[in-house]
Amino acid sequence: MTEKLLNHHAEGPTSAPPLLLGPSLGTSYALWDKVAPELSLTHRVIRWDLPGHGGSAADLIGPGATVGDLADLVLALADSLGLERFAYAGVSLGGAVGLHLALHHRERVSSLAVICSSAHFNGPGPWEERAALVRREGLAELARNANARWFTPGFTAPELIADHRAADPEAYAACCDALAAFDLRERLPEIAVPTLLIAGRQDPATPPAHLREIADAVPDATLVELPGASHLAPAECPEAVLTVLRTHLDGGAKRGMEVRRQVLGDAHVDRAQAGQTAFTARYQDFISRYAWGEIWTDPTLSRRERSMITLTALVAHGHYDELAMHVRAARRNGLTPDDIGAVLLQTAVYCGVPAANSAFATAQRVLAEEAAPDVPEPTRDPTD
């Protein structure tokens, strides 16, 4: 019998790092509509629906459900997609699921972002009352009051209000049961993954103090408060949430800078950084994140192999200033002068003898400079 899974939506390259996005109670994965497409440029983004919400079956959970039950459903979804390890971000109940995953399944979570959520939701009383109300009367009244709970005055998201109204009452009540029983405060110091907390400054449901409590307890956690945001910050302030999430998720920029220095050398990178202007800053960031943080860190090819490919491409396009820099990089990556000569000889066949002639002259100059270390590396436009 096929296991029933949470409804989900996937976007972004299948080879990109996976990122799971969790929703708030009463919403669907549409909560992430204004954020997920941008995140999918660099990640394989998987958005999921709570049981009885959006397209997920209501009978995935029942009365007395726990956040752990929801986390198990998320893990089953990840397993079905072949995701052994993933970054995770979630809002409210979705954030509580992330905290549970980071605590109980830390080997699966590479990083965590908890948005407008809490390590506890003010005790079981209010949630038990809400669960009883919904089981008795349905969701119509709660949906009518959703704007006040979710958004600042004057803002609304009709599609999310419609999701709230359409949710299955029994599944919604079971999610309330999960919130009633949830309290991880005593175990927060055990969370050991990179953790970001995002608070909506005007959030009445999980005020900034709740996020601050998590940030104070989780080692090395980061807290960001968003002015003008209430409980569903990804819907109300998508640009702000996107900016903060990108910074949190983009470990590739830091790793990219490390690899860039290892391959090109500190002196070159220091000159590039010193020459950075407001005009070139975004390009510098792009180079560190994409070229060095994603391509050069891909383990499919060794750095030695990447250097040979790079030398060939630079000869083919006549980029001899870049070629000089990458001859030096190739030496750092383990190529001998004979290896470099063999690569350039190959380019004579496939890129043309004149191109190889210029390439040999460039490489010979660089190798001669290497043999005379007192000769400084030539200054060039430091944008690499």
N, C-alpha and C positions, 0 to 999 in steps of 0.2 A: 504494500500500500504506500502510495506517495505521501511524503510528509507535507502537511499544509504549512506554507510559509507566509510571512508578512508580505503584504503588497509593497512594491518598491519601484523606484525609477532610477535607472543608471544612465550616466552621461559622462563623457570624457574618454580619453584614450584608454584602452584596456591595459596598456603597458605602464600607465602612470600610477603613482602611489595611490592606494585606495583611501578614501575618506567617507565615513558613514555619518549621515546627518539625521538626528532624531528630532521628532516634533513635540509640541506641547499638547497637553490634554485638550481635547475638543477641536483640534486642528488636523489637517492632513499634511502630506509632504509639500503641499502648495505653500506652506509657511516659508519655504526656502526658495520660492520662485525667483526672487530678485537677487539672490546671492549665489545659488548653486551653479548657474550657467557660467559665471565668471570663475568660480573655483574649479570648474571642470576643464579650464584651459591648462591647468597644471596637475590635476588629480582625477582619478577615477571616482566620481562622486556617486554614492548610493544613498538615496533618500528613502525612508521607509515610513509606513503608516502604522499607528497603534491599532491593536485589535478593535474591530467595530468602527474604525475611523477610515475615511477615504475608501480605499479598495480592499482593506484587510478584513478577513472573516471575523465575525463577532465571537465565535466559539473557540478562538485561540486561547482565551483565558475565561475564568469564571469567578464567582464570589470568593473572596478571601485571597485574591491574587496578590502577588508581591512584586516589587521592582526586580527582584531576582528572576521571577518568571518571565518578565519582559526582556531582561538581559539574555536569558536563555534563547528566546525567540530571535533576538538580534544575532546571537552567535550561530544559530541554525541557518539564518539567512546568509551570514558571512561564509559559513562552511559550504553552502550550496553554490556560492559564487567563487569558491576556491581562494578565499581571502584568509590567509593564515594570520596576518597582522595588519592593522589598519589604524589610521588616525580617526578620532571620533569627536564630533561636536553635537551638542544637544541642547534644546530649550526646555526649561521647566521640568516636566516629567521626563522628557528626553535627556535632559542634563543629569537627572538622578540615575537614569540607566547608565550613563557614561561613568558616573562616580562608582557605581556598583561594578562595572566592567573593569575599571582601573584598579579597584581594590581586590576583586576576586579572580580576575582573569588578566592579570597584568602582562602576561606573556603575549596576549593578543593585541594590546593597545600600545601604539607607538607614541601617541600624544593625545591630550584631552582638552577640550574647550567646553566649559560649563556656562551656559548663557541664561540669565534671568531664572536661576534655579536655586537650590538649597541642599544642604546636608540633612535637613529636616523641614517639615512643612507645618510647623506650629501644632504638632500633636494630632492624635487621632480624632478628637471630637468633631471639628468642623467637617472633616472628610467623611466621617461616618454619617453625619447629618445630611451632607450633600448626596451621598450614595443612596440613602433611604429616600430622599426627595425624588431623585431621578428614577429610582425603581418604581416609585408610586405615581409620579406625575409626568415623567418624560423630561425632555430637554428644552421645551419651548420657552419656559420662563428664563432659564439660565442663558439661552441664546439671545433673548431680548436684552439682557444686561451685560452681554459680553464686551461691548465697547468700553464700558467703564472699567472692567477688570483688565482689559488687554492693551488699551491704547490711551494716549494723551487726548485731552479734549479737542475735538475738531478733526481727528483722524479716524478712518475706518478702513477695513478691508473686507468688502462684501463677500468675496469668495470664501474667506475664512469663517465669517459668521454663518454662511450657508453650510460649511463643513460641520460646524458646531451643531447646527440644527438637525443635520442629517445623520449624526453619529448614532450608533446603536445604544439605547439606554442601559442595557444590561452590561455591555462591555465598558461603557463609560463609567458605570458604577463600580465595576471591578477595578478599573484604573484608580478610582477614588480609594478603594480598599488598599491598593498598593501604596498610595501616597500616605494614607493614614498610618501604615505600619513602618514607614521609612524613617530611619534615623541612623546616620553614619558618623555622627560627630566624634564619637570616641575613637574611631579608627582612621580618621582623616590623615594623621601623621604617617600612616603606612602606605599612602599613595606615593608611588615612586616614578611616575611618568611625567614628562613636561606638561604642566597644567596651566591653562589660561582661564580666568574668571571674567565674564563680561556682565556688568550690572546696568540695568536701566535706572537712571537717577530718579525717575518718576514712577517706578514700578511699585504698585501697592501690594502685589501678591508675594513677591520675593524681593524686598527692598535691598539696597546695596549692603546693608549690615549683614545680610545672610551670605552674600558672596564674600564679604570681607572676612567673615568667620572661617570660610573655607581657605581663603588665601593665607590667613594667619597660621593655619594648621598644616597645610600641605607644603612640604619642603620645596622652596624655590618657585612657588607659584607666582603668577603675575595677575594683578587685578586691574581692570579698566572699567571706569564708569562712563556711561554715555549720556550726556545731557540731552534732554528732549526725547528720551526713550522710555517707554513703559514696559509692559511684560513681554510683548512679542517683538522684540527689537529687530530681528531679521526682516520683518514686514514693514516696520515703521521707520527704521534707520538702516536700510540695507547697505548704503555706502560705508557708513561707519563700521558696521559689523564686518563687512568684507575687508576693509583695510586692516582691522585688528586681527582677523583670522589669517589673512595672508602673512602678516608679520610672524604670527605664532607658528603657522604651518611651514613657513619657508626656511626650515633648517638648511635647505639646499644652498641658500646664500652664504651662510657661515661656512658650510662644508666646501662650497665652491671656492670661497676665498682661500681656504686652506690648500686645496688642490692647486689653485692658480699659483700660489706662492711656491709650492713644491715643484711645479713644472717650469714656471717662467723665472723663478728666483725672486727673492725679497727685493733686490735693488730695482728690478723692472717694475714690480707691482707698486713699490713705494713711489716711484716716479709717476706712475699712472694715477695713483691716488692724489699725489701732490698737485698734479696738473688738472684735477677734476674741477669743473665749473658747474654752475647751475644748469648750463646748457647740456653738458655731457653726463650729469649725475645719473639720469635714468638709464643711459646707455651702459655706464659702468655697472649699475645694478643688474641690468639685463645680462651682461657678460658673466658676472659672478654667479647669478642664479641659473641661467640656462646653459651656456657653453660649459662652464666649469662645474656647476652644481648638479647638472643633470646628465650631460653628455660625457664629460670626462670622468665622472664617477660611476658610470654604468660598467659593471664588472664583466660584461660580455667580451670586451676586448681589453687587452693589457695596455698600459700606458705606452709601452714600447711599440705595440702595433698601431696605436692611435697616432703616435709621432710619425710613423712611416706613411700613414694615410694622409696626415696633415701636410707633410712635406710635398707629397705628390699633388695634392689639391692646390697648394700655393704655387707650385711651378706651373701647373696647367693654366692658372689664371694670371700668371705674371706678377704675383704679389711678392716682390723680392725683399722689401723691407720686412714684411711679415716672415718671409722665409728665413732671413737672418736670425730673427728672434726664435724661430722654431728649430733651427739647427742647434742653437744653444739648449733649447728645451729637450731636443732629442738626445743630446749628450747626457743631460740629467736623467733621462728616462732609460739610459743604458745602451744606446746605440753607439757603436764605435765609428771612427772615421771611415773605416771600410764599409760598414753597414750603410752609412749615409751616402757614400759614393755609389754603392749598388742600387740604392733607391733612385738616385739621380740618373744613373745610367738607364734604368728602366723608364724614366720619364722621357729620355731621348727618343725611345721607340714610340711611346703613346702620346706624348705632348709636343714632340718636335725637337729637332737638334738645336735650333736657335734658343728655345726656352731652356733646354738643358745646359747649353753653353753659359747663359746668364746665371743659371742656378749653381753650376759648378764654381763660377767665379765668386758668387756670394758665399757659398759654403767654404770655399778655400780661405777667404778673408776671415770668416768667423773662426775657423779652426786655427788659423795662424794667430789670431788674437788670444785664443785659449792657450796656445803654447807660450805666449808672452803675457802673463796675467796682469802686468802693470798697465797694460793698455785698457782704458775704460771702455765699457760698452757704449756704442754711439747713442747719442740722444736722438729720439724720434718722437713723433706725436704719440703721447702715452695714452692710447685709448683701448688697448687690449687687456 
